Structure formats: C-alpha cells, structure tokens
Amino acid sequence: MKLNVVKLIIMSTVIHLFMNCSIGTARDACKNNLKASAGAHDCELLSLSAFVPTQNEINVNGVAALMLSCYQYYEKLQQCNKEEKKYLPAIYSKE
C-alpha cells in the first residue's frame, strides 16, 4: 500500500513538471489567460504612447484603439473577479 502511494506521488510530480500546469481557482486561471491576451499588451503600449507626440490623425486613432482595447481588458478582468469564480477549481498554464 505504501509503495502505491509513493508511486502516485512520484508520478504526479513528474506529470506536474512536464505538463507545466498549475492547479488553482477559476479566478486565477481567468487572470492568467487575460495576461496572455492582446488587451494586456495594448495597455502597456498605451502607457508608452503617452510619451509619443500625436500630431496626425493616424496616431490619434491608434491611441483611441489602444484605449478601447485596454478598457475591454479591464472589463474582462472585472468578470474574472466575480465571487463564484473564487471557489471553482481550475487547471491553467504557468506561462
């Protein structure tokens, strides 16, 4: 019986290392998936665009598109923070 438990622990450790997955809540998984989305990157670009002069209409439209994408990202982030997702288990990638 003890040998089976040891085998199970070793096997689960090996799978955990090779699969590169984490076990957590649905809230953590949702936030992790959002970090990998384009919206998170657009928010970073938006903060950098504050230092770029906007003299033509193309730059203004680009900043407006970044603002919209960043707003949508934060709206989705609010959906991740719902109370019911706090207690649901989930598996997600660490990357």
Backbone bond lengths (Angstrom), bond angles and torsions (degrees), N, CA, C in turn:
res aa  C-N    CA-C-N  psi(-1)  N-CA   C-N-CA  omega(-1)  CA-C   N-CA-C  phi
1 M - - - 1.461 - - 1.530 110.29 -
2 K 1.339 116.73 -43.48 1.455 120.06 -178.95 1.525 111.22 -66.66
3 L 1.323 116.05 -32.73 1.454 120.45 179.02 1.531 111.16 -66.35
4 N 1.319 116.41 -37.10 1.461 120.40 177.74 1.528 111.42 -65.83
5 V 1.306 116.56 -38.00 1.461 120.69 178.72 1.522 110.36 -66.26
6 V 1.324 116.62 -42.04 1.462 120.95 178.57 1.521 110.22 -64.40
7 K 1.330 117.62 -42.86 1.464 121.42 177.32 1.529 111.01 -60.71
8 L 1.306 116.39 -42.12 1.459 121.17 179.71 1.525 111.09 -63.70
9 I 1.311 117.24 -42.66 1.467 121.07 179.21 1.524 110.53 -64.75
10 I 1.320 117.02 -44.51 1.467 120.45 179.65 1.523 110.69 -64.65
11 M 1.314 116.77 -43.99 1.466 120.90 -179.38 1.526 111.03 -64.18
12 S 1.313 117.97 -42.42 1.462 119.99 179.71 1.522 111.45 -67.11
13 T 1.329 117.50 -34.17 1.463 121.16 176.72 1.519 111.24 -66.18
14 V 1.312 116.38 -43.29 1.468 120.74 178.98 1.523 110.37 -64.05
15 I 1.305 117.07 -44.85 1.466 120.41 178.81 1.519 110.22 -62.75
16 H 1.297 117.31 -41.43 1.460 121.24 -179.95 1.528 111.13 -61.57
17 L 1.328 116.77 -41.76 1.462 120.17 -178.60 1.520 111.88 -70.54
18 F 1.323 117.83 -39.39 1.462 120.49 -177.68 1.521 112.98 -80.46
19 M 1.277 117.79 -31.19 1.464 120.55 -177.99 1.528 112.10 -80.92
20 N 1.314 117.50 -21.34 1.457 122.79 178.94 1.535 111.14 56.42
21 C 1.291 116.35 44.34 1.454 122.11 -179.40 1.524 110.24 -115.50
22 S 1.312 114.59 157.65 1.458 121.01 175.49 1.523 108.78 -123.54
23 I 1.299 115.06 150.63 1.455 121.02 175.48 1.512 106.75 -107.84
24 G 1.304 115.88 127.73 1.454 120.78 -179.22 1.505 110.50 -159.81
25 T 1.303 115.51 -154.73 1.456 120.65 179.81 1.519 109.96 -92.37
26 A 1.313 115.85 165.45 1.460 120.71 177.13 1.522 110.07 -64.47
27 R 1.313 117.39 -29.27 1.466 121.64 177.35 1.531 110.37 -64.02
28 D 1.330 116.82 -44.92 1.462 120.90 178.01 1.526 111.40 -63.49
29 A 1.327 116.10 -42.55 1.466 120.35 179.94 1.523 110.81 -64.10
30 C 1.310 116.86 -41.31 1.466 120.97 179.92 1.526 110.59 -64.23
31 K 1.313 116.97 -45.34 1.463 120.42 178.94 1.516 111.53 -64.33
32 N 1.315 117.12 -39.55 1.450 121.23 179.46 1.523 110.81 -65.12
33 N 1.327 117.51 -40.81 1.461 120.60 178.05 1.526 111.43 -67.38
34 L 1.321 116.94 -35.16 1.463 119.63 178.73 1.521 112.14 -69.62
35 K 1.327 117.30 -33.44 1.464 119.91 178.73 1.517 111.56 -62.65
36 A 1.318 116.71 -29.50 1.460 121.10 -179.43 1.529 111.95 -86.04
37 S 1.320 118.28 -4.88 1.460 121.04 -177.04 1.531 111.46 -81.79
38 A 1.316 114.83 169.60 1.465 120.44 -179.44 1.530 111.48 -69.74
39 G 1.312 117.99 -27.05 1.460 121.07 -178.75 1.513 112.90 -62.07
40 A 1.319 116.93 -38.53 1.467 120.17 178.96 1.520 110.42 -66.06
41 H 1.315 116.06 -39.22 1.462 120.06 178.92 1.528 110.96 -69.73
42 D 1.330 116.00 -34.59 1.464 119.40 178.04 1.524 111.34 -65.77
43 C 1.312 117.46 -34.63 1.469 120.05 177.24 1.526 110.83 -66.12
44 E 1.331 116.57 -36.91 1.458 119.57 176.25 1.523 110.52 -66.73
45 L 1.327 117.05 -41.75 1.465 120.50 178.02 1.521 111.40 -65.19
46 L 1.324 116.03 -34.45 1.462 119.87 179.07 1.516 111.25 -63.84
47 S 1.323 116.44 -39.06 1.459 118.65 178.79 1.530 111.04 -68.01
48 L 1.322 116.79 -31.68 1.465 119.71 176.59 1.524 112.32 -75.98
49 S 1.323 116.96 -28.21 1.464 120.05 -177.39 1.527 112.10 -70.72
50 A 1.314 117.61 -12.23 1.462 119.86 177.56 1.527 111.18 -66.58
51 F 1.324 116.89 -22.76 1.457 120.83 -178.71 1.524 113.27 -93.78
52 V 1.330 116.82 -3.75 1.466 121.05 -179.85 1.525 108.31 -98.38
53 P 1.338 117.92 127.21 1.459 118.90 178.64 1.527 110.86 -68.68
54 T 1.329 116.00 135.88 1.469 121.09 179.50 1.518 108.83 -105.94
55 Q 1.329 115.42 95.57 1.454 120.26 -177.31 1.521 112.58 -101.68
56 N 1.298 117.43 -24.18 1.457 118.12 -179.51 1.528 110.38 -117.53
57 E 1.314 114.24 170.72 1.455 120.82 -174.17 1.529 112.09 -69.36
58 I 1.325 118.07 -28.59 1.457 121.34 -179.42 1.531 110.00 -64.97
59 N 1.316 117.33 -43.55 1.463 120.58 178.62 1.528 111.60 -64.83
60 V 1.326 116.74 -39.62 1.468 121.09 179.46 1.525 109.93 -64.75
61 N 1.343 116.84 -42.78 1.463 120.16 178.26 1.528 111.19 -66.13
62 G 1.317 117.58 -36.17 1.455 121.01 177.62 1.510 111.91 -64.47
63 V 1.322 116.40 -42.36 1.468 120.86 178.24 1.524 109.97 -66.31
64 A 1.328 117.00 -38.36 1.464 120.16 178.25 1.533 110.88 -64.47
65 A 1.321 116.82 -39.54 1.464 120.25 178.47 1.529 110.72 -66.41
66 L 1.328 116.87 -39.45 1.459 120.37 176.98 1.527 111.16 -64.28
67 M 1.323 116.38 -39.52 1.464 120.38 178.91 1.522 110.88 -63.80
68 L 1.325 116.72 -42.53 1.460 120.54 179.39 1.526 111.15 -64.48
69 S 1.327 116.43 -44.14 1.460 120.43 179.13 1.527 110.94 -64.18
70 C 1.303 117.41 -40.46 1.465 121.70 179.08 1.529 110.53 -66.60
71 Y 1.320 117.43 -39.30 1.464 121.55 176.93 1.529 110.63 -62.34
72 Q 1.322 116.43 -44.04 1.456 120.33 178.97 1.528 111.03 -64.47
73 Y 1.319 116.52 -35.73 1.468 120.84 176.86 1.528 110.23 -61.57
74 Y 1.312 117.15 -45.71 1.466 119.55 -179.39 1.523 112.55 -70.37
75 E 1.325 117.50 -28.68 1.464 120.15 174.07 1.531 110.14 -66.06
76 K 1.333 116.41 -43.09 1.464 120.09 177.76 1.527 110.82 -66.30
77 L 1.315 116.53 -34.69 1.457 120.72 177.66 1.526 110.86 -64.56
78 Q 1.313 117.21 -35.80 1.463 120.37 175.78 1.529 111.08 -65.84
79 Q 1.337 116.74 -34.11 1.464 120.16 176.53 1.528 110.82 -66.24
80 C 1.336 115.96 -32.19 1.470 119.63 178.47 1.525 111.61 -68.59
81 N 1.295 117.77 -27.82 1.460 121.78 -174.99 1.524 113.72 -87.24
82 K 1.318 117.19 13.22 1.461 119.31 178.25 1.527 110.05 -65.35
83 E 1.300 115.48 150.13 1.459 122.19 -174.31 1.528 112.66 -63.74
84 E 1.333 117.78 -37.45 1.459 118.96 -176.67 1.526 112.53 -69.31
85 K 1.316 118.66 -22.43 1.465 120.78 178.24 1.527 111.78 -78.93
86 K 1.307 116.32 -10.48 1.458 120.22 -178.66 1.523 111.70 -69.78
87 Y 1.318 117.71 -27.39 1.455 121.56 -173.11 1.522 113.91 -109.90
88 L 1.331 118.56 -1.96 1.450 121.38 178.61 1.521 110.37 -86.12
89 P 1.317 118.60 129.36 1.465 119.41 178.28 1.530 111.03 -76.52
90 A 1.318 115.94 152.20 1.461 120.62 179.13 1.518 109.77 -155.83
91 I 1.323 114.99 156.46 1.461 121.89 174.73 1.514 106.86 -114.65
92 Y 1.332 116.83 132.88 1.453 120.14 -179.32 1.515 110.11 -144.15
93 S 1.312 114.92 162.64 1.460 121.46 -178.31 1.517 110.42 -79.72
94 K 1.316 116.55 145.01 1.473 120.62 179.40 1.519 111.98 -76.49
95 E 1.295 117.26 -19.92 1.472 120.54 -174.51 1.495 111.95 -76.99
